[in-house]
């Protein structure tokens, strides 16, 4: 369902790492066409004029945070200034239905992983986090029919994106529907974790499903991040670019979703935006405050260590 990508601070580093992941370009592949030109070379050329459709509308979250809306609108204006054809669009897919299918496939995959680990290593329920056990139990209880139905609908979502990409090169959305949450904000309360372990232990997933819990999970767990499941589920390439900084000094990205095989185009548009609005010098406000306090004589490695320590410490205090 998902292909692991890379997390970097520059488009150059992302391009280099994806070149390493692609490997030998002459080897046969049953995946998308391999780029003839390495990504690290592609990013030095600006992309052609692209047709960009942008939206922040979501059926999962009807009221995205104003900062998320600002992130998209400011990026849309910059893209227009850079010569691209940029227009507002309606979401090309039903993101609420897509999110539900995403969870069904995700939970089924998690059930398989937990079962495999138990079989291979003799692990017991106590060796897993309660949230993992609960999600795996929902995947088991949903059964094969629900999984087959969700997988069959993936093709519907792919067709919706294919129709969109016939008229647009890229879809621009927020990466998150709200500013980055504080570390620990999503921690399940202790009492509920106990209930999750009990449900998994007695295989009570079917009873939970009958309560409509999947729709509640979609709302509670995906309303702050409703835009990224499309790439996860359909396998289309996407990239998150840190184009906006909130009033509290936190980065808030925008996502570009491309057509099948458009990885190079996404890297090129990200590189173009990076040149127009660099971000390598920017750090969250709390990190910059601690780095200034530590002094300016540190080398880059020392600064990075202090920045990471500051961020961890600040999140822990919050």
KELOVEX-376040 format. One line per 4 residues: number of its first residue (from 1); their letters; for each residue x negated, y, z negated of N, C-alpha, C. Coordinates in Angstrom, 2 decimals. Layout:
% KELOVEX-376040
NUM) a) X Y Z X Y Z X Y Z | ...
//
This chain:
% KELOVEX-376040
1) xxxx) -0.82 -1.20 0.00 0.00 0.00 0.00 -0.86 1.26 0.00 | -2.04 1.18 -0.57 -2.88 2.37 -0.72 -4.29 2.04 -0.28 | -4.95 3.01 0.36 -6.36 2.90 0.68 -7.11 3.89 -0.18 | -8.10 3.42 -0.91 -8.84 4.30 -1.79 -9.62 5.33 -0.98
5) xxxx) -9.54 6.58 -1.42 -10.31 7.63 -0.77 -11.43 8.10 -1.67 | -11.85 9.33 -1.49 -12.96 9.86 -2.28 -12.54 11.20 -2.88 | -13.15 11.52 -4.00 -12.93 12.79 -4.68 -14.24 13.56 -4.64 | -14.23 14.74 -4.05 -15.47 15.51 -3.91 -15.17 16.99 -4.11
9) xxxx) -16.22 17.78 -4.13 -16.05 19.23 -4.28 -16.23 19.96 -2.95 | -16.67 19.27 -1.91 -16.84 19.91 -0.60 -16.32 18.97 0.49 | -15.89 19.55 1.59 -15.45 18.75 2.73 -16.65 18.00 3.33 | -17.82 18.62 3.29 -19.02 17.95 3.78 -19.25 16.63 3.07
13) xxxx) -19.11 16.62 1.74 -19.32 15.39 0.99 -18.25 14.35 1.32 | -17.01 14.81 1.48 -15.95 13.87 1.85 -16.23 13.25 3.21 | -16.63 14.08 4.18 -16.92 13.58 5.52 -18.05 12.55 5.48 | -19.10 12.84 4.71 -20.22 11.90 4.62 -19.80 10.57 4.00
17) xxxx) -19.00 10.64 2.97 -18.55 9.42 2.30 -17.62 8.61 3.19 | -16.76 9.29 3.96 -15.88 8.55 4.87 -16.68 7.93 6.01 | -17.74 8.59 6.45 -18.62 7.97 7.44 -19.21 6.68 6.90 | -19.61 6.70 5.62 -20.15 5.48 5.01 -19.09 4.39 4.91
21) xxxx) -17.84 4.78 4.62 -16.77 3.80 4.52 -16.44 3.19 5.88 | -16.47 4.02 6.92 -16.20 3.51 8.27 -17.25 2.49 8.69 | -18.50 2.78 8.35 -19.57 1.83 8.67 -19.89 1.80 10.15 | -20.22 0.62 10.64 -20.66 0.42 12.02 -19.50 0.70 12.98
25) xxxx) -19.66 1.72 13.81 -18.57 2.09 14.72 -18.45 1.15 15.91 | -19.43 0.27 16.10 -19.36 -0.67 17.24 -18.72 -1.99 16.84 | -18.50 -2.19 15.53 -17.92 -3.47 15.08 -16.43 -3.51 15.41 | -15.90 -4.71 15.73 -14.46 -4.82 15.99 -13.66 -4.49 14.74
29) xxxx) -12.46 -3.98 14.94 -11.61 -3.61 13.80 -10.16 -3.81 14.17 | -9.36 -4.30 13.23 -7.93 -4.43 13.46 -7.17 -3.27 12.82 | -7.92 -2.26 12.41 -7.30 -1.08 11.79 -7.23 0.04 12.83 | -7.03 1.27 12.37 -6.95 2.41 13.27 -8.26 2.58 14.03
33) xxxx) -8.18 3.23 15.18 -9.36 3.41 16.02 -10.47 4.11 15.26 | -11.67 3.63 15.40 -12.81 4.25 14.72 -13.22 5.52 15.47 | -13.61 6.57 14.76 -14.01 7.81 15.45 -15.29 7.60 16.23 | -15.32 8.16 17.44 -16.54 8.05 18.25 -17.65 8.94 17.69
37) xxxx) -17.26 10.04 17.09 -18.21 11.00 16.56 -18.13 10.98 15.04 | -19.24 10.88 14.34 -19.19 10.86 12.87 -18.44 12.07 12.32 | -17.73 11.86 11.23 -16.97 12.94 10.61 -17.86 14.11 10.22 | -19.08 13.82 9.78 -19.98 14.88 9.33 -20.32 15.83 10.47
41) xxxx) -20.26 15.33 11.72 -20.48 16.20 12.88 -19.18 16.90 13.30 | -18.06 16.20 13.15 -16.78 16.78 13.56 -16.45 18.05 12.78 | -16.78 18.08 11.49 -16.34 19.20 10.66 -17.03 20.51 11.00 | -18.10 20.46 11.81 -18.77 21.69 12.18 -18.03 22.43 13.29
45) xxxx) -17.11 21.75 13.95 -16.30 22.38 15.00 -14.91 22.68 14.45 | -14.40 23.88 14.72 -13.04 24.18 14.25 -12.03 23.28 14.96 | -10.93 22.98 14.31 -9.92 22.15 14.96 -9.25 22.92 16.09 | -8.62 22.22 17.02 -7.83 22.93 18.04 -6.64 23.61 17.38
49) xxxx) -5.93 24.41 18.13 -4.72 25.04 17.60 -3.73 23.94 17.23 | -3.36 23.90 15.96 -2.50 22.83 15.45 -1.09 23.35 15.19 | -0.12 22.45 15.39 1.26 22.75 15.06 1.50 22.24 13.63 | 1.65 23.18 12.71 1.75 22.85 11.29 3.18 23.12 10.81
53) xxxx) 3.82 22.11 10.27 5.10 22.28 9.61 4.90 22.26 8.11 | 5.46 23.22 7.41 5.25 23.23 5.96 6.58 23.21 5.22 | 6.56 22.58 4.05 7.75 22.50 3.20 7.32 22.27 1.76 | 8.15 22.71 0.85 7.98 22.36 -0.58 9.29 21.82 -1.12
57) xxxx) 10.25 21.56 -0.21 11.53 20.99 -0.59 11.38 19.53 -0.97 | 12.07 19.11 -2.02 12.01 17.72 -2.47 13.33 17.32 -3.10 | 13.82 16.14 -2.72 15.04 15.61 -3.34 14.77 15.11 -4.75 | 13.50 14.88 -5.08 13.14 14.41 -6.41 13.02 15.58 -7.38
61) xxxx) 12.51 16.69 -6.88 12.34 17.88 -7.70 12.93 19.06 -6.93 | 14.13 19.48 -7.33 14.81 20.55 -6.62 14.24 21.93 -6.93 | 13.41 22.02 -7.96 12.86 23.32 -8.37 11.36 23.22 -8.60 | 10.56 23.08 -7.53 9.12 23.06 -7.75 8.64 24.36 -8.37
65) xxxx) 7.55 24.28 -9.11 7.02 25.44 -9.83 6.67 26.55 -8.84 | 6.90 27.81 -9.21 6.54 28.93 -8.32 5.08 28.89 -7.86 | 4.18 28.39 -8.71 2.76 28.31 -8.30 2.58 27.33 -7.14 | 3.35 26.23 -7.12 3.26 25.27 -6.03 3.79 25.88 -4.73
69) xxxx) 4.86 26.65 -4.85 5.41 27.33 -3.67 4.41 28.36 -3.14 | 3.81 29.12 -4.05 2.82 30.12 -3.66 1.63 29.46 -2.97 | 1.20 28.31 -3.47 0.06 27.59 -2.87 0.33 27.30 -1.40 | 1.53 26.81 -1.10 1.87 26.45 0.28 2.04 27.70 1.14
73) xxxx) 2.75 28.69 0.63 3.00 29.89 1.43 1.72 30.65 1.74 | 0.81 30.75 0.76 -0.46 31.43 1.02 -1.30 30.66 2.04 | -1.29 29.33 1.93 -2.04 28.52 2.89 -1.44 28.65 4.28 | -0.11 28.68 4.36 0.56 28.84 5.66 0.15 30.16 6.31
77) xxxx) 0.08 31.25 5.51 -0.33 32.55 6.06 -1.77 32.50 6.56 | -2.65 31.86 5.79 -4.05 31.77 6.20 -4.18 30.96 7.49 | -3.45 29.87 7.59 -3.49 29.05 8.81 -3.02 29.85 10.01 | -2.00 30.68 9.81 -1.52 31.53 10.90 -2.61 32.50 11.33
81) xxxx) -3.30 33.10 10.35 -4.39 34.03 10.67 -5.51 33.32 11.41 | -5.69 32.04 11.16 -6.74 31.28 11.82 -6.32 30.79 13.21 | -5.10 31.13 13.63 -4.68 30.84 14.99 -3.78 29.64 15.17 | -3.34 29.02 14.07 -2.48 27.84 14.19 -1.01 28.26 14.29
85) xxxx) -0.21 27.36 14.84 1.23 27.58 14.97 1.90 26.99 13.73 | 2.35 27.84 12.82 2.82 27.40 11.50 4.29 27.78 11.33 | 5.11 26.78 10.97 6.54 27.03 10.81 7.09 26.24 9.62 | 8.10 26.79 8.93 8.76 26.01 7.86 9.59 24.90 8.49
89) xxxx) 9.65 23.75 7.80 10.41 22.60 8.28 11.15 21.97 7.11 | 12.13 21.17 7.43 12.77 20.33 6.44 11.93 19.07 6.26 | 11.92 18.44 5.08 11.16 17.19 4.92 11.57 16.17 5.98 | 10.63 15.54 6.64 10.96 14.61 7.72 11.40 13.24 7.24
93) xxxx) 11.55 13.05 5.94 11.96 11.77 5.38 12.72 12.03 4.09 | 13.46 11.03 3.66 14.19 11.10 2.38 13.22 10.71 1.28 | 12.67 11.71 0.59 11.61 11.39 -0.38 12.14 10.67 -1.61 | 13.42 10.83 -1.93 13.96 10.09 -3.08 14.05 8.60 -2.75
97) xxxx) 14.55 8.27 -1.56 14.62 6.86 -1.14 13.22 6.30 -0.98 | 12.33 7.10 -0.40 10.95 6.65 -0.21 10.28 6.37 -1.56 | 10.52 7.23 -2.55 9.91 7.05 -3.86 10.41 5.76 -4.52 | 11.69 5.47 -4.33 12.24 4.24 -4.92 11.61 3.01 -4.26
101) xxxx) 11.48 3.03 -2.94 10.82 1.92 -2.25 9.36 1.81 -2.68 | 8.72 2.95 -2.86 7.34 2.98 -3.32 7.20 2.27 -4.66 | 8.12 2.56 -5.60 8.04 1.95 -6.92 8.29 0.44 -6.86 | 9.23 0.02 -6.02 9.50 -1.42 -5.90 8.25 -2.15 -5.43
105) xxxx) 7.59 -1.60 -4.40 6.37 -2.24 -3.87 5.25 -2.15 -4.89 | 5.12 -1.02 -5.54 4.06 -0.82 -6.54 4.23 -1.80 -7.71 | 5.44 -1.90 -8.24 5.67 -2.79 -9.38 5.45 -4.25 -8.99 | 5.87 -4.62 -7.78 5.65 -6.00 -7.33 4.15 -6.27 -7.20
109) xxxx) 3.41 -5.31 -6.68 1.94 -5.47 -6.57 1.31 -5.58 -7.94 | 1.82 -4.79 -8.88 1.28 -4.82 -10.24 1.57 -6.17 -10.90 | 2.77 -6.70 -10.67 3.10 -8.03 -11.21 2.13 -9.07 -10.68 | 1.83 -9.00 -9.40 0.88 -9.95 -8.81 -0.50 -9.80 -9.44
113) xxxx) -0.94 -8.55 -9.63 -2.27 -8.32 -10.21 -2.35 -8.85 -11.64 | -1.33 -8.55 -12.44 -1.33 -9.01 -13.84 -1.31 -10.53 -13.89 | -0.48 -11.16 -13.07 -0.41 -12.63 -13.05 -1.74 -13.23 -12.62 | -2.38 -12.60 -11.63 -3.66 -13.10 -11.15 -4.73 -13.00 -12.22
117) xxxx) -4.76 -11.88 -12.95 -5.76 -11.70 -14.01 -5.53 -12.70 -15.14 | -4.27 -12.95 -15.47 -3.98 -13.94 -16.51 -4.46 -15.32 -16.09 | -4.22 -15.67 -14.84 -4.60 -17.00 -14.35 -6.11 -17.15 -14.25 | -6.78 -16.12 -13.76 -8.22 -16.23 -13.51 -9.05 -16.11 -14.79
121) xxxx) -8.61 -15.28 -15.73 -9.44 -14.97 -16.88 -8.81 -15.36 -18.22 | -7.62 -15.94 -18.17 -6.98 -16.34 -19.41 -6.49 -15.19 -20.25 | -6.25 -14.04 -19.63 -5.79 -12.86 -20.37 -4.37 -13.08 -20.90 | -4.08 -12.43 -22.00 -2.74 -12.48 -22.59 -2.12 -11.08 -22.53
125) xxxx) -0.85 -10.99 -22.89 -0.18 -9.69 -22.85 -0.89 -8.64 -23.68 | -1.49 -9.03 -24.78 -2.14 -8.06 -25.66 -3.36 -7.40 -25.00 | -3.84 -7.99 -23.92 -5.00 -7.43 -23.24 -4.62 -6.34 -22.23 | -3.33 -6.10 -22.05 -2.87 -5.09 -21.09 -2.18 -3.94 -21.83
129) xxxx) -2.19 -2.77 -21.22 -1.45 -1.65 -21.78 0.04 -1.92 -21.64 | 0.81 -1.34 -22.56 2.25 -1.58 -22.58 2.92 -1.10 -21.29 | 2.51 0.06 -20.78 3.11 0.57 -19.54 2.86 -0.38 -18.38 | 1.67 -0.97 -18.33 1.35 -1.92 -17.27 2.24 -3.15 -17.36
133) xxxx) 2.41 -3.65 -18.56 3.26 -4.84 -18.75 4.71 -4.55 -18.34 | 5.21 -3.38 -18.73 6.60 -3.04 -18.42 6.81 -2.91 -16.91 | 5.88 -2.24 -16.24 6.00 -2.09 -14.79 5.90 -3.43 -14.08 | 4.98 -4.29 -14.54 4.84 -5.61 -13.94 6.09 -6.45 -14.16
137) xxxx) 6.71 -6.32 -15.32 7.95 -7.06 -15.60 9.08 -6.59 -14.69 | 9.15 -5.29 -14.44 10.16 -4.79 -13.51 9.91 -5.33 -12.11 | 8.64 -5.43 -11.73 8.31 -6.00 -10.43 8.71 -7.46 -10.33 | 8.48 -8.21 -11.40 8.88 -9.63 -11.40 10.39 -9.77 -11.35
141) xxxx) 11.09 -8.96 -12.16 12.54 -9.10 -12.28 13.27 -8.64 -11.03 | 12.70 -7.67 -10.30 13.37 -7.18 -9.10 13.52 -8.28 -8.06 | 12.54 -9.19 -8.01 12.64 -10.35 -7.14 12.19 -10.10 -5.72 | 12.17 -11.17 -4.95 11.67 -11.14 -3.59 12.57 -10.35 -2.65
145) xxxx) 13.88 -10.43 -2.86 14.79 -9.71 -1.98 14.58 -8.21 -2.04 | 14.40 -7.68 -3.25 14.17 -6.24 -3.40 12.86 -5.84 -2.73 | 11.84 -6.68 -2.86 10.55 -6.38 -2.24 10.66 -6.40 -0.72 | 11.34 -7.43 -0.19 11.52 -7.51 1.26 12.29 -6.30 1.78
149) xxxx) 13.32 -5.89 1.04 14.11 -4.73 1.46 13.25 -3.47 1.48 | 12.46 -3.28 0.42 11.60 -2.09 0.36 10.57 -2.09 1.48 | 9.98 -3.25 1.74 8.96 -3.34 2.80 9.58 -3.10 4.17 | 10.81 -3.58 4.38 11.47 -3.35 5.67 11.77 -1.87 5.87
153) xxxx) 12.05 -1.16 4.77 12.33 0.27 4.88 11.08 1.10 5.13 | 9.91 0.52 4.85 8.67 1.24 5.16 8.65 1.61 6.64 | 9.12 0.71 7.50 9.15 1.00 8.93 10.06 2.18 9.24 | 11.16 2.31 8.48 12.05 3.46 8.68 11.31 4.76 8.35
157) xxxx) 10.56 4.75 7.24 9.81 5.95 6.85 8.71 6.26 7.88 | 8.08 5.22 8.41 7.06 5.41 9.43 7.67 6.03 10.69 | 8.85 5.53 11.09 9.51 6.10 12.27 9.88 7.56 12.05 | 10.29 7.90 10.84 10.62 9.30 10.54 9.39 10.20 10.70
161) xxxx) 8.25 9.72 10.20 7.02 10.51 10.34 6.55 10.55 11.79 | 6.72 9.45 12.52 6.34 9.43 13.93 7.14 10.45 14.72 | 8.45 10.55 14.43 9.28 11.55 15.10 8.82 12.96 14.74 | 8.46 13.17 13.49 7.96 14.49 13.07 6.67 14.83 13.80
165) xxxx) 5.76 13.87 13.88 4.46 14.12 14.50 4.54 14.23 16.02 | 5.67 13.92 16.60 5.85 14.16 18.03 5.97 15.66 18.31 | 6.38 16.42 17.29 6.57 17.87 17.44 5.58 18.68 16.62 | 4.94 18.04 15.63 4.00 18.74 14.75 2.75 17.87 14.58
169) xxxx) 1.61 18.53 14.43 0.37 17.78 14.22 0.18 17.40 12.76 | 0.57 18.32 11.87 0.38 18.07 10.44 1.57 18.58 9.64 | 1.79 17.91 8.50 2.78 18.36 7.53 2.03 18.92 6.33 | 2.38 20.14 5.95 1.76 20.81 4.80 2.75 20.86 3.65
173) xxxx) 2.34 20.34 2.48 3.17 20.37 1.27 2.28 20.73 0.08 | 2.87 21.02 -1.07 2.04 21.06 -2.27 1.48 19.65 -2.55 | 0.37 19.58 -3.25 -0.09 18.28 -3.74 0.71 17.90 -4.98 | 0.90 18.85 -5.87 1.72 18.67 -7.06 2.87 19.67 -7.02
177) xxxx) 3.97 19.34 -7.67 5.10 20.26 -7.74 4.98 21.20 -8.92 | 3.91 21.09 -9.70 3.70 21.92 -10.87 2.20 22.01 -11.13 | 1.76 22.98 -11.94 0.34 23.04 -12.28 -0.13 21.74 -12.92 | -1.44 21.44 -12.87 -1.95 20.19 -13.44 -1.53 20.02 -14.89
181) xxxx) -1.02 18.84 -15.26 -0.59 18.63 -16.64 -1.78 18.48 -17.58 | -1.53 18.75 -18.84 -2.55 18.57 -19.87 -2.84 17.07 -20.01 | -4.10 16.72 -20.23 -4.46 15.33 -20.45 -3.65 14.77 -21.62 | -3.00 13.64 -21.40 -2.18 13.03 -22.43 -0.72 13.37 -22.34
185) xxxx) -0.35 14.28 -21.42 1.05 14.69 -21.31 1.95 13.53 -20.92 | 1.40 12.57 -20.20 2.21 11.44 -19.76 2.13 10.23 -20.67 | 1.54 10.38 -21.85 1.40 9.25 -22.76 2.76 8.79 -23.28 | 3.01 7.51 -23.20 4.27 6.95 -23.68 4.29 6.95 -25.20
189) xxxx) 5.39 7.41 -25.82 5.46 7.39 -27.29 5.26 5.99 -27.85 | 4.70 5.92 -29.05 4.34 4.64 -29.64 5.54 3.70 -29.76 | 6.68 4.23 -30.19 7.86 3.38 -30.36 8.29 2.77 -29.02 | 8.23 3.57 -27.97 8.62 3.07 -26.66 7.63 2.04 -26.14
193) xxxx) 6.34 2.22 -26.48 5.35 1.22 -26.07 5.66 -0.12 -26.71 | 6.11 -0.10 -27.95 6.50 -1.35 -28.60 7.67 -2.01 -27.90 | 8.64 -1.20 -27.47 9.78 -1.74 -26.74 9.36 -2.31 -25.40 | 8.40 -1.66 -24.76 7.89 -2.17 -23.47 7.25 -3.55 -23.65
197) xxxx) 6.47 -3.70 -24.71 5.83 -5.00 -24.95 6.88 -6.07 -25.26 | 7.88 -5.70 -26.01 8.95 -6.65 -26.32 9.69 -7.07 -25.05 | 10.01 -6.12 -24.21 10.73 -6.41 -22.96 9.91 -7.34 -22.07 | 8.61 -7.06 -21.97 7.76 -7.93 -21.15 7.65 -9.32 -21.76
201) xxxx) 7.58 -9.39 -23.09 7.43 -10.68 -23.76 8.63 -11.59 -23.60 | 9.83 -11.00 -23.56 11.05 -11.82 -23.44 11.57 -11.84 -22.01 | 10.81 -11.25 -21.09 11.20 -11.18 -19.68 12.58 -10.54 -19.53 | 12.69 -9.35 -20.08 13.97 -8.65 -20.06 14.11 -7.65 -18.94
205) xxxx) 13.32 -7.81 -17.88 13.33 -6.84 -16.79 14.66 -6.72 -16.07 | 15.34 -7.84 -15.87 16.62 -7.80 -15.14 17.65 -6.93 -15.87 | 17.67 -7.04 -17.19 18.59 -6.21 -17.96 18.26 -4.73 -17.81 | 16.97 -4.41 -17.78 16.57 -3.02 -17.60 16.97 -2.50 -16.22
209) xxxx) 16.78 -3.32 -15.20 17.12 -2.90 -13.83 18.60 -2.58 -13.72 | 19.44 -3.34 -14.41 20.89 -3.10 -14.34 21.28 -1.75 -14.95 | 20.40 -1.18 -15.76 20.70 0.13 -16.36 20.41 1.28 -15.40 | 19.84 0.98 -14.22 19.47 2.03 -13.28 18.16 2.70 -13.63
213) xxxx) 17.29 1.97 -14.31 16.06 2.57 -14.81 15.11 3.02 -13.69 | 15.18 2.36 -12.52 14.28 2.76 -11.44 14.50 4.21 -11.03 | 15.77 4.61 -10.93 16.06 6.00 -10.57 15.57 6.95 -11.66 | 15.67 6.53 -12.92 15.18 7.36 -14.01 13.66 7.47 -13.97
217) xxxx) 13.00 6.37 -13.62 11.53 6.39 -13.51 11.10 7.34 -12.39 | 11.83 7.29 -11.26 11.52 8.20 -10.16 11.56 9.64 -10.65 | 12.62 9.99 -11.38 12.77 11.36 -11.85 11.72 11.72 -12.90 | 11.52 10.85 -13.88 10.65 11.18 -15.01 9.17 11.16 -14.64
221) xxxx) 8.79 10.26 -13.73 7.36 10.06 -13.47 6.88 10.63 -12.14 | 7.80 10.91 -11.23 7.36 11.40 -9.92 7.83 12.81 -9.62 | 8.63 13.43 -10.50 9.14 14.76 -10.20 8.02 15.80 -10.15 | 6.91 15.56 -10.85 5.80 16.51 -10.81 4.85 16.21 -9.65
225) xxxx) 5.01 15.04 -9.02 4.16 14.67 -7.89 5.00 13.96 -6.83 | 5.97 14.66 -6.22 6.91 14.01 -5.31 6.46 13.95 -3.85 | 5.30 14.52 -3.54 4.93 14.69 -2.13 3.94 13.66 -1.59 | 3.28 12.92 -2.46 2.16 12.09 -2.01 2.55 10.65 -1.69
229) xxxx) 3.75 10.22 -2.08 4.12 8.82 -1.85 4.22 8.48 -0.37 | 4.53 9.46 0.47 4.69 9.19 1.90 3.41 8.61 2.50 | 2.28 9.21 2.18 1.01 8.69 2.69 0.70 7.34 2.07 | 0.96 7.21 0.76 0.69 5.94 0.08 1.45 4.78 0.71
233) xxxx) 2.71 5.02 1.02 3.58 3.93 1.48 3.44 3.65 2.96 | 3.21 4.69 3.77 3.17 4.50 5.22 1.77 4.31 5.78 | 0.74 4.60 4.99 -0.62 4.43 5.47 -1.11 5.56 6.34 | -0.35 6.66 6.42 -0.80 7.81 7.20 -1.87 8.57 6.43
237) xxxx) -2.84 9.15 7.15 -3.92 9.85 6.45 -3.44 11.16 5.84 | -3.98 11.49 4.69 -3.63 12.74 4.01 -4.86 13.24 3.27 | -4.88 14.55 3.04 -5.99 15.16 2.30 -5.44 16.27 1.43 | -5.97 16.38 0.22 -5.60 17.45 -0.71 -6.73 18.47 -0.75
241) xxxx) -6.38 19.73 -0.56 -7.38 20.80 -0.47 -7.07 21.86 -1.54 | -8.06 22.25 -2.36 -7.80 23.18 -3.48 -7.68 24.63 -3.01 | -6.53 24.96 -2.44 -6.35 26.28 -1.84 -5.77 27.32 -2.79 | -5.34 26.91 -3.97 -4.68 27.88 -4.86 -5.19 27.70 -6.28
245) xxxx) -5.25 28.81 -7.01 -5.61 28.78 -8.43 -4.51 29.47 -9.21 | -4.04 28.81 -10.25 -2.92 29.34 -11.02 -3.34 30.55 -11.84 | -2.36 31.22 -12.42 -2.65 32.39 -13.26 -3.44 32.02 -14.50 | -3.38 30.75 -14.89 -4.15 30.29 -16.06 -5.51 29.73 -15.65
249) xxxx) -5.87 29.86 -14.37 -7.20 29.46 -13.93 -7.37 28.00 -13.60 | -6.29 27.30 -13.23 -6.38 25.89 -12.86 -6.19 25.72 -11.36 | -6.93 24.80 -10.74 -6.75 24.57 -9.30 -5.45 23.83 -9.03 | -4.80 24.22 -7.92 -3.57 23.56 -7.50 -3.66 23.36 -5.99
253) xxxx) -3.72 22.11 -5.57 -4.00 21.80 -4.18 -2.77 21.82 -3.28 | -3.04 21.82 -1.98 -2.02 21.58 -0.97 -2.41 20.31 -0.22 | -1.41 19.61 0.29 -1.65 18.35 0.98 -1.34 18.51 2.47 | -2.23 17.94 3.28 -1.99 17.83 4.72 -1.78 16.36 5.04
257) xxxx) -0.67 16.05 5.70 -0.33 14.69 6.10 -0.39 14.61 7.61 | -1.26 13.74 8.13 -1.47 13.67 9.57 -0.87 12.42 10.20 | -0.91 12.39 11.51 -0.44 11.21 12.24 -1.47 10.10 12.12 | -1.09 8.90 12.52 -1.96 7.73 12.46 -3.26 8.00 13.21
261) xxxx) -4.39 7.82 12.54 -5.69 7.99 13.16 -6.21 9.42 13.18 | -5.51 10.37 12.51 -5.90 11.79 12.57 -6.82 12.20 11.43 | -7.58 11.25 10.90 -8.46 11.57 9.78 -9.42 12.71 10.11 | -9.98 12.66 11.32 -10.93 13.69 11.72 -10.30 15.07 11.77
265) xxxx) -9.07 15.15 12.29 -8.37 16.44 12.35 -8.15 17.01 10.95 | -7.80 16.14 10.00 -7.57 16.61 8.64 -8.87 17.14 8.02 | -9.97 16.45 8.25 -11.24 16.92 7.71 -11.66 18.24 8.36 | -11.36 18.39 9.65 -11.74 19.61 10.35 -10.92 20.81 9.87
269) xxxx) -9.62 20.60 9.64 -8.81 21.71 9.16 -9.19 22.06 7.72 | -9.54 21.04 6.92 -10.00 21.31 5.55 -11.31 22.09 5.57 | -12.22 21.73 6.49 -13.49 22.45 6.60 -13.28 23.89 7.06 | -12.34 24.08 7.97 -12.03 25.43 8.43 -11.50 26.29 7.28
273) xxxx) -10.63 25.71 6.47 -10.10 26.44 5.32 -11.18 26.70 4.28 | -12.08 25.75 4.10 -13.17 25.93 3.14 -14.07 27.09 3.57 | -14.32 27.20 4.87 -15.14 28.31 5.35 -14.41 29.65 5.17 | -13.10 29.64 5.38 -12.33 30.87 5.28 -12.10 31.29 3.83
277) xxxx) -11.98 30.31 2.95 -11.68 30.59 1.54 -12.46 29.62 0.66 | -13.76 29.83 0.49 -14.61 28.87 -0.23 -14.14 28.65 -1.67 | -14.38 27.42 -2.15 -14.00 27.12 -3.53 -15.13 26.47 -4.34 | -16.30 26.24 -3.71 -17.37 25.53 -4.39 -17.82 26.26 -5.65
281) xxxx) -17.66 27.59 -5.69 -18.12 28.39 -6.84 -17.08 28.46 -7.94 | -15.91 27.88 -7.72 -14.81 28.05 -8.67 -14.69 26.85 -9.61 | -14.45 27.15 -10.87 -14.21 26.14 -11.90 -13.01 26.61 -12.72 | -12.31 25.68 -13.37 -11.23 26.10 -14.28 -11.75 27.11 -15.31
285) xxxx) -10.88 27.99 -15.73 -11.26 29.08 -16.63 -12.00 28.59 -17.86 | -11.53 27.50 -18.48 -12.17 27.01 -19.71 -13.58 26.54 -19.44 | -13.81 25.95 -18.27 -15.16 25.49 -17.92 -16.09 26.68 -17.73 | -15.62 27.69 -17.00 -16.47 28.86 -16.77 -16.83 29.55 -18.08
289) xxxx) -15.90 29.59 -19.03 -16.16 30.26 -20.30 -17.28 29.55 -21.06 | -17.26 28.22 -21.08 -18.27 27.47 -21.82 -19.62 27.55 -21.11 | -19.60 27.51 -19.76 -20.86 27.60 -19.02 -21.52 28.95 -19.26 | -20.73 30.02 -19.28 -21.30 31.34 -19.56 -21.91 31.39 -20.95
293) xxxx) -21.23 30.76 -21.92 -21.73 30.75 -23.29 -23.03 29.98 -23.39 | -23.14 28.88 -22.60 -24.33 28.04 -22.66 -25.54 28.71 -22.05 | -25.33 29.73 -21.23 -26.46 30.44 -20.64 -26.54 30.19 -19.15 | -27.33 30.98 -18.46 -27.43 30.92 -17.00 -28.73 30.29 -16.52
297) xxxx) -29.54 29.77 -17.42 -30.84 29.22 -17.01 -30.77 27.74 -16.71 | -29.60 27.15 -16.80 -29.49 25.71 -16.55 -29.55 25.42 -15.07 | -30.08 24.23 -14.75 -30.02 23.81 -13.35 -28.64 23.26 -13.04 | -28.41 22.87 -11.78 -27.08 22.46 -11.34 -26.58 21.23 -12.10
301) xxxx) -27.47 20.26 -12.35 -27.06 19.05 -13.06 -26.65 19.36 -14.49 | -27.44 20.21 -15.16 -27.12 20.58 -16.52 -25.79 21.34 -16.58 | -25.57 22.24 -15.62 -24.32 22.98 -15.57 -23.14 22.06 -15.40 | -23.29 21.06 -14.51 -22.20 20.11 -14.28 -21.87 19.33 -15.54
305) xxxx) -22.91 18.93 -16.29 -22.68 18.19 -17.53 -21.95 19.04 -18.55 | -22.38 20.30 -18.68 -21.71 21.20 -19.62 -20.27 21.42 -19.21 | -20.05 21.61 -17.90 -18.69 21.83 -17.40 -17.79 20.65 -17.70 | -18.31 19.43 -17.47 -17.50 18.24 -17.73 -17.20 18.11 -19.21
309) xxxx) -18.21 18.35 -20.06 -18.00 18.27 -21.51 -16.97 19.30 -21.97 | -17.05 20.49 -21.41 -16.11 21.54 -21.78 -14.69 21.16 -21.40 | -14.53 20.61 -20.20 -13.19 20.25 -19.75 -12.59 19.16 -20.61 | -13.40 18.13 -20.93 -12.93 17.04 -21.76 -12.55 17.56 -23.14
313) xxxx) -13.43 18.40 -23.71 -13.17 18.94 -25.04 -11.92 19.79 -25.08 | -11.74 20.61 -24.05 -10.56 21.48 -24.02 -9.28 20.67 -23.89 | -9.30 19.68 -23.03 -8.10 18.84 -22.88 -7.80 18.06 -24.15 | -8.86 17.64 -24.84 -8.66 16.87 -26.08 -8.00 17.76 -27.13
317) xx) -8.43 19.02 -27.21 -7.84 19.94 -28.20 -6.39 20.21 -27.88 | -6.06 20.29 -26.58 -4.68 20.56 -26.22 -3.78 19.36 -26.51
//
